[in-house]
């Protein structure tokens, strides 16, 4: 299956809310258990961009795009998509979202916001963030290059930045049975942690 590679100079128009919803619905409708939702996708793309020692533009699209929908069908088959046209639409939306994340980190990092779930608390003034799906998607990117990530999970400077992601998204994460308030606190650490990792990534 032929897929385009990530090109940092390509279209980086952010997806509208309607386009994000459309992408989420397209992925949710696929007849597979492995497709990401848009929150996991957002984390996955962030992880791909942050992977130490490798430019995403150098990684063939076929190596990372099919992970988003749980893998391709047999050769020449559009599965799990209904058609090649539907597959192309999803790929183009994913690439645009990827470009917009990278552009935001370079041009206006403090305005960047990851896509998390939010739930109302017991009173109207309380809202809890839950980045579990986002973090799980991020760790799927880590799984594509474990040797590259291992030093960052061990380094005294970067390990604390990755701790909330591992705690929320790992299968045996420390926050798997945590309260909503504890998960909220960890989730809200992630945006600043990601930007700090991006600054570290540019130095390396």
Backbone as JSON Lines, residues from 0, in Angstrom:
{"i":0,"aa":"X","n":[0.85,-1.19,0.0],"ca":[0.0,0.0,0.0],"c":[0.89,1.24,0.0]}
{"i":1,"aa":"X","n":[0.64,2.18,-0.87],"ca":[1.44,3.39,-0.97],"c":[0.81,4.51,-0.13]}
{"i":2,"aa":"X","n":[1.62,5.14,0.69],"ca":[1.16,6.26,1.51],"c":[2.12,7.43,1.37]}
{"i":3,"aa":"X","n":[1.61,8.65,1.46],"ca":[2.5,9.81,1.41],"c":[3.33,9.89,2.69]}
{"i":4,"aa":"X","n":[4.52,10.45,2.59],"ca":[5.33,10.73,3.76],"c":[4.94,12.08,4.33]}
{"i":5,"aa":"X","n":[5.28,12.29,5.57],"ca":[5.05,13.59,6.2],"c":[5.98,14.62,5.57]}
{"i":6,"aa":"X","n":[5.41,15.72,5.12],"ca":[6.18,16.81,4.53],"c":[5.91,18.08,5.34]}
{"i":7,"aa":"X","n":[6.9,18.55,6.12],"ca":[6.68,19.72,6.96],"c":[6.27,20.97,6.2]}
{"i":8,"aa":"X","n":[6.52,21.01,4.9],"ca":[6.19,22.19,4.11],"c":[4.78,22.12,3.51]}
{"i":9,"aa":"X","n":[4.07,21.04,3.79],"ca":[2.75,20.87,3.18],"c":[1.67,21.66,3.92]}
{"i":10,"aa":"X","n":[0.45,21.43,3.52],"ca":[-0.72,22.12,4.08],"c":[-0.79,21.93,5.59]}
{"i":11,"aa":"X","n":[-0.79,23.04,6.33],"ca":[-0.87,22.92,7.78],"c":[-2.11,23.62,8.34]}
{"i":12,"aa":"X","n":[-3.11,23.83,7.5],"ca":[-4.35,24.43,7.99],"c":[-4.94,23.55,9.08]}
{"i":13,"aa":"X","n":[-5.18,24.09,10.26],"ca":[-5.78,23.28,11.32],"c":[-7.15,22.75,10.89]}
{"i":14,"aa":"X","n":[-7.46,21.56,11.33],"ca":[-8.79,21.03,11.05],"c":[-9.82,21.83,11.85]}
{"i":15,"aa":"X","n":[-10.94,22.09,11.23],"ca":[-12.04,22.74,11.94],"c":[-12.64,21.74,12.93]}
{"i":16,"aa":"X","n":[-13.46,22.22,13.84],"ca":[-14.13,21.31,14.78],"c":[-14.96,20.28,14.01]}
{"i":17,"aa":"X","n":[-15.59,20.74,12.93],"ca":[-16.41,19.82,12.13],"c":[-15.54,18.75,11.47]}
{"i":18,"aa":"X","n":[-14.37,19.13,11.0],"ca":[-13.47,18.16,10.37],"c":[-12.92,17.17,11.4]}
{"i":19,"aa":"X","n":[-12.61,17.66,12.59],"ca":[-12.15,16.77,13.65],"c":[-13.25,15.76,14.01]}
{"i":20,"aa":"X","n":[-14.47,16.24,14.11],"ca":[-15.59,15.34,14.39],"c":[-15.77,14.33,13.27]}
{"i":21,"aa":"X","n":[-15.61,14.79,12.03],"ca":[-15.75,13.91,10.87],"c":[-14.68,12.83,10.91]}
{"i":22,"aa":"X","n":[-13.44,13.21,11.22],"ca":[-12.35,12.25,11.3],"c":[-12.62,11.25,12.42]}
{"i":23,"aa":"X","n":[-13.06,11.73,13.57],"ca":[-13.36,10.84,14.7],"c":[-14.45,9.84,14.32]}
{"i":24,"aa":"X","n":[-15.48,10.31,13.62],"ca":[-16.58,9.44,13.22],"c":[-16.13,8.43,12.17]}
{"i":25,"aa":"X","n":[-15.28,8.85,11.25],"ca":[-14.78,7.93,10.23],"c":[-13.98,6.79,10.87]}
{"i":26,"aa":"X","n":[-13.14,7.14,11.84],"ca":[-12.33,6.12,12.51],"c":[-13.2,5.22,13.37]}
{"i":27,"aa":"X","n":[-14.18,5.81,14.06],"ca":[-15.06,5.02,14.94],"c":[-15.91,4.04,14.15]}
{"i":28,"aa":"X","n":[-16.23,4.37,12.91],"ca":[-17.11,3.53,12.11],"c":[-16.38,2.36,11.44]}
{"i":29,"aa":"X","n":[-15.06,2.34,11.51],"ca":[-14.31,1.26,10.86],"c":[-14.56,-0.07,11.56]}
{"i":30,"aa":"X","n":[-14.67,-1.15,10.8],"ca":[-14.95,-2.47,11.38],"c":[-13.69,-3.12,11.96]}
{"i":31,"aa":"X","n":[-13.08,-2.46,12.93],"ca":[-11.87,-2.97,13.57],"c":[-11.83,-2.47,14.99]}
{"i":32,"aa":"X","n":[-11.21,-3.25,15.86],"ca":[-11.08,-2.84,17.26],"c":[-9.85,-1.97,17.47]}
{"i":33,"aa":"X","n":[-9.0,-1.86,16.46],"ca":[-7.73,-1.19,16.65],"c":[-7.69,0.27,16.26]}
{"i":34,"aa":"X","n":[-8.78,0.82,15.75],"ca":[-8.76,2.21,15.3],"c":[-8.72,3.18,16.48]}
{"i":35,"aa":"X","n":[-7.94,4.23,16.35],"ca":[-7.84,5.25,17.39],"c":[-9.04,6.18,17.32]}
{"i":36,"aa":"X","n":[-9.39,6.78,18.45],"ca":[-10.29,7.93,18.4],"c":[-9.44,9.18,18.21]}
{"i":37,"aa":"X","n":[-10.06,10.33,18.09],"ca":[-9.3,11.52,17.73],"c":[-8.39,11.95,18.87]}
{"i":38,"aa":"X","n":[-8.73,11.63,20.12],"ca":[-7.86,11.96,21.24],"c":[-6.58,11.13,21.19]}
{"i":39,"aa":"X","n":[-6.72,9.83,21.0],"ca":[-5.55,8.97,20.89],"c":[-4.71,9.37,19.68]}
{"i":40,"aa":"X","n":[-5.37,9.71,18.59],"ca":[-4.66,10.15,17.39],"c":[-3.82,11.39,17.67]}
{"i":41,"aa":"X","n":[-4.4,12.35,18.39],"ca":[-3.68,13.57,18.71],"c":[-2.42,13.26,19.53]}
{"i":42,"aa":"X","n":[-2.54,12.37,20.5],"ca":[-1.38,11.98,21.28],"c":[-0.36,11.21,20.47]}
{"i":43,"aa":"X","n":[-0.85,10.35,19.59],"ca":[0.05,9.56,18.73],"c":[0.86,10.47,17.82]}
{"i":44,"aa":"X","n":[0.22,11.44,17.22],"ca":[0.94,12.35,16.32],"c":[1.95,13.18,17.1]}
{"i":45,"aa":"X","n":[1.59,13.6,18.31],"ca":[2.54,14.34,19.14],"c":[3.75,13.47,19.44]}
{"i":46,"aa":"X","n":[3.52,12.21,19.78],"ca":[4.63,11.3,20.05],"c":[5.52,11.08,18.85]}
{"i":47,"aa":"X","n":[4.93,10.98,17.67],"ca":[5.73,10.82,16.45],"c":[6.62,12.03,16.22]}
{"i":48,"aa":"X","n":[6.08,13.22,16.41],"ca":[6.87,14.44,16.2],"c":[7.98,14.58,17.23]}
{"i":49,"aa":"X","n":[7.77,14.06,18.42],"ca":[8.74,14.22,19.5],"c":[9.8,13.12,19.53]}
{"i":50,"aa":"X","n":[9.63,12.06,18.78],"ca":[10.56,10.94,18.87],"c":[12.0,11.4,18.74]}
{"i":51,"aa":"X","n":[12.85,11.13,19.74],"ca":[14.23,11.61,19.72],"c":[15.05,11.0,18.58]}
{"i":52,"aa":"X","n":[15.92,11.81,18.02],"ca":[16.9,11.32,17.07],"c":[16.39,10.94,15.7]}
{"i":53,"aa":"X","n":[15.14,11.31,15.4],"ca":[14.6,10.94,14.09],"c":[13.61,11.99,13.61]}
{"i":54,"aa":"X","n":[13.79,12.42,12.38],"ca":[12.83,13.34,11.78],"c":[11.67,12.52,11.21]}
{"i":55,"aa":"X","n":[10.46,12.9,11.55],"ca":[9.3,12.16,11.07],"c":[9.24,12.14,9.54]}
{"i":56,"aa":"X","n":[9.75,13.19,8.91],"ca":[9.75,13.24,7.45],"c":[10.57,12.1,6.84]}
{"i":57,"aa":"X","n":[11.49,11.52,7.63],"ca":[12.32,10.42,7.13],"c":[11.67,9.06,7.33]}
{"i":58,"aa":"X","n":[10.53,9.02,8.02],"ca":[9.85,7.75,8.28],"c":[8.76,7.55,7.23]}
{"i":59,"aa":"X","n":[8.81,6.47,6.46],"ca":[7.78,6.24,5.44],"c":[6.37,6.26,6.04]}
{"i":60,"aa":"X","n":[5.44,6.86,5.32],"ca":[4.06,6.91,5.8],"c":[3.49,5.54,6.1]}
{"i":61,"aa":"X","n":[3.92,4.53,5.33],"ca":[3.41,3.17,5.53],"c":[3.82,2.59,6.88]}
{"i":62,"aa":"X","n":[4.86,3.17,7.5],"ca":[5.34,2.67,8.78],"c":[4.51,3.16,9.97]}
{"i":63,"aa":"X","n":[3.78,4.26,9.77],"ca":[3.06,4.81,10.92],"c":[1.58,5.12,10.68]}
{"i":64,"aa":"X","n":[1.2,5.37,9.45],"ca":[-0.2,5.7,9.19],"c":[-1.17,4.54,9.48]}
{"i":65,"aa":"X","n":[-0.9,3.32,9.0],"ca":[-1.87,2.24,9.24],"c":[-2.1,1.92,10.72]}
{"i":66,"aa":"X","n":[-1.15,2.29,11.59],"ca":[-1.33,2.06,13.02],"c":[-2.58,2.79,13.52]}
{"i":67,"aa":"X","n":[-2.91,3.91,12.89],"ca":[-4.04,4.75,13.32],"c":[-5.37,3.99,13.23]}
{"i":68,"aa":"X","n":[-5.5,3.16,12.22],"ca":[-6.77,2.43,12.05],"c":[-6.6,0.93,12.32]}
{"i":69,"aa":"X","n":[-5.54,0.54,12.97],"ca":[-5.37,-0.85,13.36],"c":[-4.8,-1.75,12.31]}
{"i":70,"aa":"X","n":[-4.2,-1.16,11.26],"ca":[-3.56,-1.95,10.22],"c":[-4.4,-2.09,8.97]}
{"i":71,"aa":"X","n":[-3.75,-2.42,7.87],"ca":[-4.42,-2.57,6.58],"c":[-4.92,-3.99,6.38]}
{"i":72,"aa":"X","n":[-5.78,-4.12,5.36],"ca":[-6.24,-5.44,4.96],"c":[-5.21,-6.09,4.05]}
{"i":73,"aa":"X","n":[-5.64,-7.09,3.32],"ca":[-4.74,-7.78,2.42],"c":[-4.35,-6.86,1.27]}
{"i":74,"aa":"X","n":[-3.27,-7.19,0.62],"ca":[-2.75,-6.36,-0.47],"c":[-3.82,-6.16,-1.55]}
{"i":75,"aa":"X","n":[-4.03,-4.91,-1.92],"ca":[-5.02,-4.59,-2.93],"c":[-6.41,-4.41,-2.37]}
{"i":76,"aa":"X","n":[-6.57,-4.64,-1.08],"ca":[-7.87,-4.52,-0.43],"c":[-7.93,-3.18,0.31]}
{"i":77,"aa":"X","n":[-9.09,-2.52,0.29],"ca":[-9.23,-1.23,0.97],"c":[-9.47,-1.39,2.46]}
{"i":78,"aa":"X","n":[-9.73,-2.61,2.92],"ca":[-10.04,-2.84,4.34],"c":[-8.97,-2.24,5.25]}
{"i":79,"aa":"X","n":[-9.4,-1.69,6.38],"ca":[-10.75,-1.71,6.94],"c":[-11.67,-0.61,6.4]}
{"i":80,"aa":"X","n":[-11.2,0.14,5.4],"ca":[-12.02,1.21,4.84],"c":[-12.99,0.65,3.8]}
{"i":81,"aa":"X","n":[-14.06,1.4,3.6],"ca":[-15.06,0.97,2.63],"c":[-14.56,1.14,1.2]}
{"i":82,"aa":"X","n":[-13.62,2.08,1.01],"ca":[-13.1,2.35,-0.34],"c":[-11.75,3.04,-0.23]}
{"i":83,"aa":"X","n":[-11.04,3.04,-1.34],"ca":[-9.79,3.78,-1.39],"c":[-10.0,5.27,-1.2]}
{"i":84,"aa":"X","n":[-11.13,5.77,-1.64],"ca":[-11.45,7.19,-1.49],"c":[-11.59,7.55,-0.01]}
{"i":85,"aa":"X","n":[-12.24,6.68,0.75],"ca":[-12.4,6.93,2.18],"c":[-11.04,6.89,2.88]}
{"i":86,"aa":"X","n":[-10.2,5.95,2.51],"ca":[-8.86,5.86,3.08],"c":[-8.08,7.15,2.81]}
{"i":87,"aa":"X","n":[-8.16,7.64,1.57],"ca":[-7.43,8.85,1.2],"c":[-7.93,10.05,2.01]}
{"i":88,"aa":"X","n":[-9.23,10.13,2.22],"ca":[-9.77,11.24,3.0],"c":[-9.22,11.23,4.42]}
{"i":89,"aa":"X","n":[-9.19,10.04,5.05],"ca":[-8.66,9.94,6.4],"c":[-7.19,10.31,6.43]}
{"i":90,"aa":"X","n":[-6.42,9.83,5.48],"ca":[-4.99,10.14,5.43],"c":[-4.76,11.64,5.29]}
{"i":91,"aa":"X","n":[-5.5,12.29,4.43],"ca":[-5.33,13.72,4.23],"c":[-5.7,14.51,5.49]}
{"i":92,"aa":"X","n":[-6.76,14.11,6.16],"ca":[-7.15,14.78,7.4],"c":[-6.09,14.57,8.48]}
{"i":93,"aa":"X","n":[-5.56,13.36,8.57],"ca":[-4.51,13.07,9.56],"c":[-3.27,13.92,9.29]}
{"i":94,"aa":"X","n":[-2.85,13.98,8.03],"ca":[-1.66,14.76,7.69],"c":[-1.86,16.25,7.98]}
{"i":95,"aa":"X","n":[-3.03,16.74,7.71],"ca":[-3.29,18.15,8.02],"c":[-3.22,18.41,9.52]}
{"i":96,"aa":"X","n":[-3.78,17.49,10.29],"ca":[-3.74,17.67,11.75],"c":[-2.3,17.58,12.25]}
{"i":97,"aa":"X","n":[-1.55,16.65,11.72],"ca":[-0.14,16.52,12.07],"c":[0.62,17.8,11.77]}
{"i":98,"aa":"X","n":[0.42,18.35,10.58],"ca":[1.1,19.58,10.19],"c":[0.74,20.73,11.11]}
{"i":99,"aa":"X","n":[-0.53,20.78,11.5],"ca":[-0.96,21.9,12.33],"c":[-0.36,21.82,13.74]}
{"i":100,"aa":"X","n":[-0.18,20.6,14.27],"ca":[0.47,20.45,15.57],"c":[1.91,20.95,15.49]}
{"i":101,"aa":"X","n":[2.64,20.48,14.48],"ca":[4.03,20.89,14.34],"c":[4.16,22.4,14.15]}
{"i":102,"aa":"X","n":[3.27,22.98,13.36],"ca":[3.31,24.42,13.12],"c":[3.01,25.19,14.4]}
{"i":103,"aa":"X","n":[2.04,24.72,15.17],"ca":[1.7,25.39,16.43],"c":[2.88,25.36,17.39]}
{"i":104,"aa":"X","n":[3.58,24.25,17.47],"ca":[4.72,24.16,18.39],"c":[5.83,25.14,18.0]}
{"i":105,"aa":"X","n":[5.97,25.38,16.72],"ca":[7.04,26.29,16.25],"c":[6.6,27.75,16.34]}
{"i":106,"aa":"X","n":[5.38,28.04,15.92],"ca":[4.95,29.43,15.77],"c":[4.23,30.0,16.98]}
{"i":107,"aa":"X","n":[3.44,29.19,17.66],"ca":[2.64,29.7,18.78],"c":[2.44,28.6,19.82]}
{"i":108,"aa":"X","n":[3.53,28.13,20.41],"ca":[3.45,26.97,21.31],"c":[2.5,27.16,22.49]}
{"i":109,"aa":"X","n":[2.45,28.35,23.06],"ca":[1.6,28.53,24.24],"c":[0.12,28.5,23.91]}
{"i":110,"aa":"X","n":[-0.21,28.61,22.64],"ca":[-1.61,28.54,22.21],"c":[-2.05,27.11,21.88]}
{"i":111,"aa":"X","n":[-1.08,26.19,21.83],"ca":[-1.4,24.8,21.47],"c":[-2.13,24.11,22.62]}
{"i":112,"aa":"X","n":[-3.15,23.35,22.27],"ca":[-3.89,22.57,23.26],"c":[-4.08,21.15,22.75]}
{"i":113,"aa":"X","n":[-3.67,20.15,23.51],"ca":[-3.96,18.77,23.11],"c":[-5.45,18.48,23.23]}
{"i":114,"aa":"X","n":[-5.89,17.41,22.6],"ca":[-7.3,17.04,22.61],"c":[-7.54,16.01,23.71]}
{"i":115,"aa":"X","n":[-8.15,16.46,24.8],"ca":[-8.46,15.6,25.94],"c":[-9.96,15.46,26.11]}
{"i":116,"aa":"X","n":[-10.35,14.46,26.87],"ca":[-11.74,14.35,27.33],"c":[-11.92,15.22,28.57]}
{"i":117,"aa":"X","n":[-13.12,15.75,28.74],"ca":[-13.46,16.51,29.94],"c":[-14.8,16.0,30.45]}
{"i":118,"aa":"X","n":[-14.9,15.9,31.76],"ca":[-16.14,15.45,32.39],"c":[-16.52,16.42,33.5]}
{"i":119,"aa":"X","n":[-17.79,16.64,33.66],"ca":[-18.26,17.53,34.73],"c":[-18.06,16.87,36.08]}
{"i":120,"aa":"X","n":[-17.68,17.73,37.06],"ca":[-17.55,17.25,38.43],"c":[-18.89,17.26,39.14]}
{"i":121,"aa":"X","n":[-18.82,17.14,40.44],"ca":[-20.05,17.08,41.23],"c":[-20.78,18.42,41.27]}
{"i":122,"aa":"X","n":[-20.05,19.5,41.07],"ca":[-20.7,20.8,41.02],"c":[-20.44,21.44,39.66]}
{"i":123,"aa":"X","n":[-21.2,22.47,39.32],"ca":[-21.15,23.06,37.99],"c":[-19.81,23.74,37.7]}
{"i":124,"aa":"X","n":[-19.06,24.09,38.72],"ca":[-17.82,24.83,38.52],"c":[-16.61,23.92,38.37]}
{"i":125,"aa":"X","n":[-16.81,22.63,38.46],"ca":[-15.7,21.69,38.39],"c":[-15.75,20.89,37.09]}
{"i":126,"aa":"X","n":[-14.62,20.83,36.42],"ca":[-14.5,20.05,35.18],"c":[-13.19,19.29,35.24]}
{"i":127,"aa":"X","n":[-13.26,18.0,35.02],"ca":[-12.08,17.16,35.11],"c":[-11.56,16.79,33.72]}
{"i":128,"aa":"X","n":[-10.27,16.98,33.53],"ca":[-9.61,16.54,32.29],"c":[-9.17,15.09,32.46]}
{"i":129,"aa":"X","n":[-9.25,14.33,31.39],"ca":[-8.79,12.94,31.42],"c":[-8.05,12.66,30.11]}
{"i":130,"aa":"X","n":[-6.73,12.58,30.2],"ca":[-5.89,12.4,29.02],"c":[-5.51,10.94,28.78]}
{"i":131,"aa":"X","n":[-6.3,10.0,29.32],"ca":[-5.93,8.6,29.18],"c":[-5.79,8.18,27.72]}
{"i":132,"aa":"X","n":[-6.78,8.49,26.89],"ca":[-6.71,8.1,25.48],"c":[-5.56,8.81,24.78]}
{"i":133,"aa":"X","n":[-5.37,10.1,25.07],"ca":[-4.28,10.86,24.47],"c":[-2.94,10.21,24.82]}
{"i":134,"aa":"X","n":[-2.78,9.9,26.1],"ca":[-1.52,9.3,26.56],"c":[-1.3,7.92,25.96]}
{"i":135,"aa":"X","n":[-2.38,7.14,25.82],"ca":[-2.26,5.81,25.21],"c":[-1.8,5.94,23.76]}
{"i":136,"aa":"X","n":[-2.33,6.93,23.04],"ca":[-1.88,7.16,21.68],"c":[-0.42,7.57,21.62]}
{"i":137,"aa":"X","n":[-0.01,8.44,22.53],"ca":[1.39,8.87,22.6],"c":[2.3,7.64,22.79]}
{"i":138,"aa":"X","n":[1.91,6.75,23.69],"ca":[2.74,5.58,23.96],"c":[2.78,4.62,22.78]}
{"i":139,"aa":"X","n":[1.79,4.66,21.91],"ca":[1.85,3.85,20.69],"c":[2.95,4.37,19.77]}
{"i":140,"aa":"X","n":[3.17,5.67,19.77],"ca":[4.29,6.24,19.01],"c":[5.62,5.84,19.64]}
{"i":141,"aa":"X","n":[5.65,5.81,20.96],"ca":[6.85,5.36,21.67],"c":[7.17,3.92,21.28]}
{"i":142,"aa":"X","n":[6.14,3.1,21.17],"ca":[6.35,1.68,20.83],"c":[6.94,1.48,19.44]}
{"i":143,"aa":"X","n":[6.82,2.48,18.57],"ca":[7.41,2.36,17.23],"c":[8.92,2.59,17.26]}
{"i":144,"aa":"X","n":[9.43,3.21,18.32],"ca":[10.87,3.48,18.41],"c":[11.33,3.38,19.86]}
{"i":145,"aa":"X","n":[11.17,2.21,20.48],"ca":[11.48,2.08,21.91],"c":[12.93,2.39,22.26]}
{"i":146,"aa":"X","n":[13.86,2.04,21.39],"ca":[15.27,2.3,21.68],"c":[15.57,3.8,21.69]}
{"i":147,"aa":"X","n":[14.89,4.54,20.83],"ca":[15.09,5.99,20.79],"c":[14.52,6.66,22.03]}
{"i":148,"aa":"X","n":[13.41,6.14,22.53],"ca":[12.74,6.75,23.68],"c":[13.34,6.34,25.01]}
{"i":149,"aa":"X","n":[13.97,5.17,25.08],"ca":[14.44,4.64,26.36],"c":[15.29,5.64,27.15]}
{"i":150,"aa":"X","n":[16.25,6.33,26.52],"ca":[17.05,7.28,27.3],"c":[16.22,8.41,27.9]}
{"i":151,"aa":"X","n":[15.18,8.84,27.2],"ca":[14.35,9.93,27.73],"c":[13.51,9.47,28.92]}
{"i":152,"aa":"X","n":[13.13,8.21,28.95],"ca":[12.38,7.7,30.09],"c":[13.29,7.46,31.3]}
{"i":153,"aa":"X","n":[14.6,7.5,31.07],"ca":[15.55,7.26,32.15],"c":[16.29,8.53,32.58]}
{"i":154,"aa":"X","n":[16.35,9.52,31.71],"ca":[17.1,10.74,32.0],"c":[16.4,11.58,33.07]}
{"i":155,"aa":"X","n":[17.17,12.16,33.97],"ca":[16.61,12.92,35.08],"c":[15.86,14.16,34.62]}
{"i":156,"aa":"X","n":[16.21,14.68,33.44],"ca":[15.56,15.89,32.94],"c":[14.25,15.59,32.21]}
{"i":157,"aa":"X","n":[14.2,14.5,31.49],"ca":[13.03,14.21,30.66],"c":[12.07,13.19,31.27]}
{"i":158,"aa":"X","n":[12.56,12.32,32.13],"ca":[11.69,11.3,32.72],"c":[10.5,11.9,33.48]}
{"i":159,"aa":"X","n":[10.7,12.97,34.27],"ca":[9.54,13.55,34.96],"c":[8.51,14.14,34.0]}
{"i":160,"aa":"X","n":[8.95,14.59,32.84],"ca":[8.03,15.14,31.85],"c":[7.17,14.05,31.24]}
{"i":161,"aa":"X","n":[7.73,12.85,31.12],"ca":[7.0,11.73,30.54],"c":[6.18,10.96,31.58]}
{"i":162,"aa":"X","n":[6.42,11.22,32.85],"ca":[5.76,10.46,33.91],"c":[4.23,10.53,33.85]}
{"i":163,"aa":"X","n":[3.62,11.7,33.66],"ca":[2.15,11.71,33.61],"c":[1.59,10.96,32.42]}
{"i":164,"aa":"X","n":[2.31,10.96,31.31],"ca":[1.87,10.21,30.13],"c":[1.89,8.72,30.43]}
{"i":165,"aa":"X","n":[2.99,8.25,31.02],"ca":[3.1,6.83,31.35],"c":[2.07,6.43,32.4]}
{"i":166,"aa":"X","n":[1.83,7.31,33.36],"ca":[0.9,6.99,34.44],"c":[-0.54,6.9,33.93]}
{"i":167,"aa":"X","n":[-0.88,7.73,32.96],"ca":[-2.25,7.75,32.43],"c":[-2.47,6.73,31.32]}
{"i":168,"aa":"X","n":[-1.48,6.57,30.45],"ca":[-1.7,5.8,29.23],"c":[-1.2,4.38,29.24]}
{"i":169,"aa":"X","n":[-0.33,4.04,30.18],"ca":[0.21,2.69,30.22],"c":[-0.81,1.67,30.7]}
{"i":170,"aa":"X","n":[-0.7,0.44,30.24],"ca":[-1.64,-0.61,30.64],"c":[-1.6,-0.82,32.15]}
{"i":171,"aa":"X","n":[-0.42,-0.66,32.72],"ca":[-0.28,-0.79,34.17],"c":[0.06,0.56,34.77]}
{"i":172,"aa":"X","n":[-0.48,1.61,34.18],"ca":[-0.18,2.96,34.64],"c":[-0.56,3.19,36.08]}
{"i":173,"aa":"X","n":[0.2,4.06,36.74],"ca":[0.0,4.31,38.16],"c":[-1.36,4.92,38.45]}
{"i":174,"aa":"X","n":[-1.99,5.52,37.44],"ca":[-3.26,6.21,37.67],"c":[-4.46,5.43,37.12]}
{"i":175,"aa":"X","n":[-4.27,4.16,36.85],"ca":[-5.36,3.36,36.29],"c":[-6.57,3.34,37.21]}
{"i":176,"aa":"X","n":[-6.33,3.34,38.52],"ca":[-7.44,3.3,39.48],"c":[-7.55,4.6,40.27]}
{"i":177,"aa":"X","n":[-7.01,5.68,39.72],"ca":[-6.98,6.95,40.43],"c":[-8.34,7.65,40.42]}
{"i":178,"aa":"X","n":[-8.48,8.62,41.29],"ca":[-9.7,9.43,41.31],"c":[-9.7,10.38,40.12]}
{"i":179,"aa":"X","n":[-10.87,10.93,39.84],"ca":[-10.97,11.9,38.75],"c":[-10.07,13.1,38.99]}
{"i":180,"aa":"X","n":[-9.97,13.53,40.23],"ca":[-9.13,14.69,40.56],"c":[-7.66,14.38,40.33]}
{"i":181,"aa":"X","n":[-7.22,13.17,40.65],"ca":[-5.82,12.79,40.45],"c":[-5.51,12.68,38.95]}
{"i":182,"aa":"X","n":[-6.44,12.13,38.19],"ca":[-6.23,12.02,36.75],"c":[-6.25,13.4,36.1]}
{"i":183,"aa":"X","n":[-7.1,14.28,36.62],"ca":[-7.16,15.65,36.13],"c":[-5.83,16.35,36.36]}
{"i":184,"aa":"X","n":[-5.26,16.2,37.54],"ca":[-4.0,16.85,37.87],"c":[-2.87,16.39,36.94]}
{"i":185,"aa":"X","n":[-2.81,15.09,36.69],"ca":[-1.78,14.56,35.79],"c":[-2.02,15.02,34.36]}
{"i":186,"aa":"X","n":[-3.28,15.02,33.94],"ca":[-3.61,15.43,32.57],"c":[-3.19,16.87,32.31]}
{"i":187,"aa":"X","n":[-3.39,17.73,33.29],"ca":[-3.09,19.14,33.1],"c":[-1.59,19.44,33.11]}
{"i":188,"aa":"X","n":[-0.78,18.46,33.49],"ca":[0.67,18.61,33.4],"c":[1.17,18.39,31.98]}
{"i":189,"aa":"X","n":[0.38,17.7,31.18],"ca":[0.88,17.24,29.88],"c":[1.2,18.36,28.9]}
{"i":190,"aa":"X","n":[0.36,19.38,28.71],"ca":[0.7,20.4,27.71],"c":[2.07,21.05,27.94]}
{"i":191,"aa":"X","n":[2.35,21.48,29.16],"ca":[3.66,22.09,29.43],"c":[4.78,21.07,29.29]}
{"i":192,"aa":"X","n":[4.51,19.83,29.7],"ca":[5.53,18.78,29.57],"c":[5.88,18.52,28.11]}
{"i":193,"aa":"X","n":[4.87,18.49,27.26],"ca":[5.1,18.26,25.83],"c":[5.93,19.39,25.23]}
{"i":194,"aa":"X","n":[5.61,20.61,25.58],"ca":[6.38,21.74,25.04],"c":[7.82,21.72,25.55]}
{"i":195,"aa":"X","n":[8.01,21.28,26.78],"ca":[9.38,21.15,27.29],"c":[10.13,20.04,26.55]}
{"i":196,"aa":"X","n":[9.44,18.95,26.25],"ca":[10.06,17.87,25.47],"c":[10.39,18.34,24.06]}
{"i":197,"aa":"X","n":[9.51,19.16,23.49],"ca":[9.76,19.7,22.16],"c":[11.01,20.58,22.17]}
{"i":198,"aa":"X","n":[11.18,21.39,23.2],"ca":[12.38,22.22,23.32],"c":[13.62,21.33,23.45]}
{"i":199,"aa":"X","n":[13.5,20.25,24.21],"ca":[14.61,19.31,24.35],"c":[14.89,18.6,23.04]}
{"i":200,"aa":"X","n":[13.85,18.26,22.33],"ca":[13.98,17.57,21.03],"c":[14.76,18.43,20.04]}
{"i":201,"aa":"X","n":[14.52,19.73,20.05],"ca":[15.21,20.62,19.12],"c":[16.69,20.77,19.45]}
{"i":202,"aa":"X","n":[17.05,20.56,20.7],"ca":[18.46,20.63,21.1],"c":[19.24,19.39,20.69]}
{"i":203,"aa":"X","n":[18.54,18.26,20.63],"ca":[19.22,16.99,20.37],"c":[19.43,16.71,18.9]}
